[in-house]
Amino acid sequence: MQVSEIASRGIALLGCGKMGSAMLAGWLDQGVSPDAVWVIDPNPSDWLRQTGVQINAPLPEGDKAPGIVLIAVKPQMMGEALPQMQSLGNGPTLFISVAAGTSIATFEDLLGSQTPLVRAMPNTPAAIGRGITAIIGNTQASIADLDRAEALLQAIGQTVRLESEGQIDAVTGVSGSGPAYVFHLIETLAAAGEAEGLPADLAMQLAKATVAGAGALAEAAEETPSQLRVNVTSPNGTTQAALEVLMNEADGFPTLLRRAVGAATERSKELSRG
Ligand SMILES: NC(=O)c1ccc[n+]([C@@H]2O[C@H](COP(=O)([O-])OP(=O)(O)OC[C@H]3O[C@@H](n4cnc5c(N)ncnc54)[C@H](OP(=O)(O)O)[C@@H]3O)[C@@H](O)[C@H]2O)c1
């Protein structure tokens, strides 16, 4: 499905910060007409102003009402921001939310239980079109609605479909919060290089390129990441020496990441309970 075709019935974007701007940039690149987009944001950026979309203008009503409302405000602004969209609830307009921690039930309370809705969990590589977004629809969302949501969200990277809303917490623990774990891996890999005597900027360049290159290889290769690891581990070599530390059952990566992802998942559950 073409994004420009989906947008022909109009898209309202509520909140145009980092996530909203990344999506809007992707849609415009894919040929969406600025005339089809209404953005609501209290402090429009300079970038937004020069896109030609309608900013803080009244939304068209009745037959001309936007086919899709995409919600990209911070969860704590939801109570203030969403009422402006309430009149579009319980109708044909599809609502898509990328807000962390705001449940389908909360949206149904605010917008009406007959509102077609897709809840999505993106991540920050969205800023360069390399994000991954997991989606789940409510009972009112049709297959076509999920297709439309997926096509719009593919402007910021890959998409995957979930089987239940309960999976969102674990997705948050893996991919939602995951980029920060990888940033920390880069920091600590570079610091370890420095501790072994490398200049700081060289260690950082090596660490960034290693993580980016290994990530790209893991995505592109036919082999599993486990096989790729085995392929670069010669018996009694340097990699094996490091992996004996990292794969240690007591305090290596498996235990550490299990605890880290568990903590993020638990926090996501707490936040969605309010
Ligand atoms: N960034 C991520 O990696 C990431 C990952 C997963 C999920 N998300 C979700 O994506 C959503 C947006 O995050 P973000 O990083 O893009 O945040 P952000 O950069 O702060 O963007 C939010 C935008 O909404 C605007 N806003 C505030 N109140 C509003 C209102 N009443 N009506 C309309 N717009 C309003 C903000 O304006 P002001 O700046 O002037 O307040 C800002 O431009 C959040 O719900 C977050 O949970 C983000």
The ligand as an SDF file (V2000), in Angstrom:
LIG
                    3D

 48 52  0  0  0  0  0  0  0  0999 V2000
   11.9110    8.9610   21.0930 N   0  0  0  0  0  0  0  0  0  0  0  0
   11.8350    7.6410   21.1680 C   0  0  0  0  0  0  0  0  0  0  0  0
   12.7670    6.8830   20.9550 O   0  0  0  0  0  0  0  0  0  0  0  0
   10.5570    6.9390   21.4700 C   0  0  0  0  0  0  0  0  0  0  0  0
   10.5410    5.5380   21.5290 C   0  0  0  0  0  0  0  0  0  0  0  0
    9.3340    4.8990   21.7860 C   0  0  0  0  0  0  0  0  0  0  0  0
    8.2000    5.6590   21.9770 C   0  0  0  0  0  0  0  0  0  0  0  0
    8.2640    7.0130   21.9100 N   0  0  0  0  0  0  0  0  0  0  0  0
    7.0550    7.7800   22.1520 C   0  0  0  0  0  0  0  0  0  0  0  0
    6.8580    8.7550   21.1570 O   0  0  0  0  0  0  0  0  0  0  0  0
    6.1840    9.8500   21.7490 C   0  0  0  0  0  0  0  0  0  0  0  0
    6.8850   11.1220   21.3330 C   0  0  0  0  0  0  0  0  0  0  0  0
    8.2250   11.0790   21.8040 O   0  0  0  0  0  0  0  0  0  0  0  0
    9.3130   12.1000   21.2730 P   0  0  0  0  0  0  0  0  0  0  0  0
   10.6340   11.5700   21.6560 O   0  0  0  0  0  0  0  0  0  0  0  0
    9.0240   12.4400   19.8480 O   0  0  0  0  0  0  0  0  0  0  0  0
    8.9500   13.3690   22.2190 O   0  0  0  0  0  0  0  0  0  0  0  0
    9.1170   14.8990   21.9290 P   0  0  0  0  0  0  0  0  0  0  0  0
   10.3020   15.1310   21.0510 O   0  0  0  0  0  0  0  0  0  0  0  0
    9.0240   15.6180   23.2420 O   0  0  0  0  0  0  0  0  0  0  0  0
    7.8200   15.2510   21.0700 O   0  0  0  0  0  0  0  0  0  0  0  0
    6.5460   15.4750   21.6020 C   0  0  0  0  0  0  0  0  0  0  0  0
    5.9490   16.7100   20.9020 C   0  0  0  0  0  0  0  0  0  0  0  0
    4.5970   16.9040   21.3440 O   0  0  0  0  0  0  0  0  0  0  0  0
    4.4240   18.2850   21.5960 C   0  0  0  0  0  0  0  0  0  0  0  0
    3.2940   18.5590   22.4910 N   0  0  0  0  0  0  0  0  0  0  0  0
    3.2870   18.8240   23.8190 C   0  0  0  0  0  0  0  0  0  0  0  0
    2.0390   19.0550   24.2500 N   0  0  0  0  0  0  0  0  0  0  0  0
    1.2180   18.9610   23.1950 C   0  0  0  0  0  0  0  0  0  0  0  0
   -0.1770   19.1250   23.0030 C   0  0  0  0  0  0  0  0  0  0  0  0
   -0.9940   19.4320   24.0220 N   0  0  0  0  0  0  0  0  0  0  0  0
   -0.6850   18.9620   21.7630 N   0  0  0  0  0  0  0  0  0  0  0  0
    0.1300   18.6430   20.7390 C   0  0  0  0  0  0  0  0  0  0  0  0
    1.4680   18.4850   20.8480 N   0  0  0  0  0  0  0  0  0  0  0  0
    2.0100   18.6360   22.0700 C   0  0  0  0  0  0  0  0  0  0  0  0
    5.7490   18.6940   22.1780 C   0  0  0  0  0  0  0  0  0  0  0  0
    5.8920   20.0850   22.1770 O   0  0  0  0  0  0  0  0  0  0  0  0
    6.8740   20.7690   23.2940 P   0  0  0  0  0  0  0  0  0  0  0  0
    8.2420   20.2340   23.0300 O   0  0  0  0  0  0  0  0  0  0  0  0
    6.7570   22.2140   23.0410 O   0  0  0  0  0  0  0  0  0  0  0  0
    6.3400   20.3460   24.6180 O   0  0  0  0  0  0  0  0  0  0  0  0
    6.7220   17.9860   21.2370 C   0  0  0  0  0  0  0  0  0  0  0  0
    6.9580   18.7140   20.0490 O   0  0  0  0  0  0  0  0  0  0  0  0
    6.1970    9.6450   23.2540 C   0  0  0  0  0  0  0  0  0  0  0  0
    4.8990    9.2930   23.6860 O   0  0  0  0  0  0  0  0  0  0  0  0
    7.1450    8.5160   23.4620 C   0  0  0  0  0  0  0  0  0  0  0  0
    6.7060    7.6610   24.5140 O   0  0  0  0  0  0  0  0  0  0  0  0
    9.4130    7.6800   21.6620 C   0  0  0  0  0  0  0  0  0  0  0  0
  1  2  1  0
  2  3  2  0
  2  4  1  0
  4  5  1  0
  4 48  2  0
  5  6  2  0
  6  7  1  0
  7  8  2  0
  8  9  1  0
  8 48  1  0
  9 10  1  0
  9 46  1  0
 10 11  1  0
 11 12  1  0
 11 44  1  0
 12 13  1  0
 13 14  1  0
 14 15  2  0
 14 16  1  0
 14 17  1  0
 17 18  1  0
 18 19  2  0
 18 20  1  0
 18 21  1  0
 21 22  1  0
 22 23  1  0
 23 24  1  0
 23 42  1  0
 24 25  1  0
 25 26  1  0
 25 36  1  0
 26 27  1  0
 26 35  1  0
 27 28  2  0
 28 29  1  0
 29 30  1  0
 29 35  2  0
 30 31  1  0
 30 32  2  0
 32 33  1  0
 33 34  2  0
 34 35  1  0
 36 37  1  0
 36 42  1  0
 37 38  1  0
 38 39  2  0
 38 40  1  0
 38 41  1  0
 42 43  1  0
 44 45  1  0
 44 46  1  0
 46 47  1  0
M  CHG  2   8   1  16  -1
M  END
$$$$
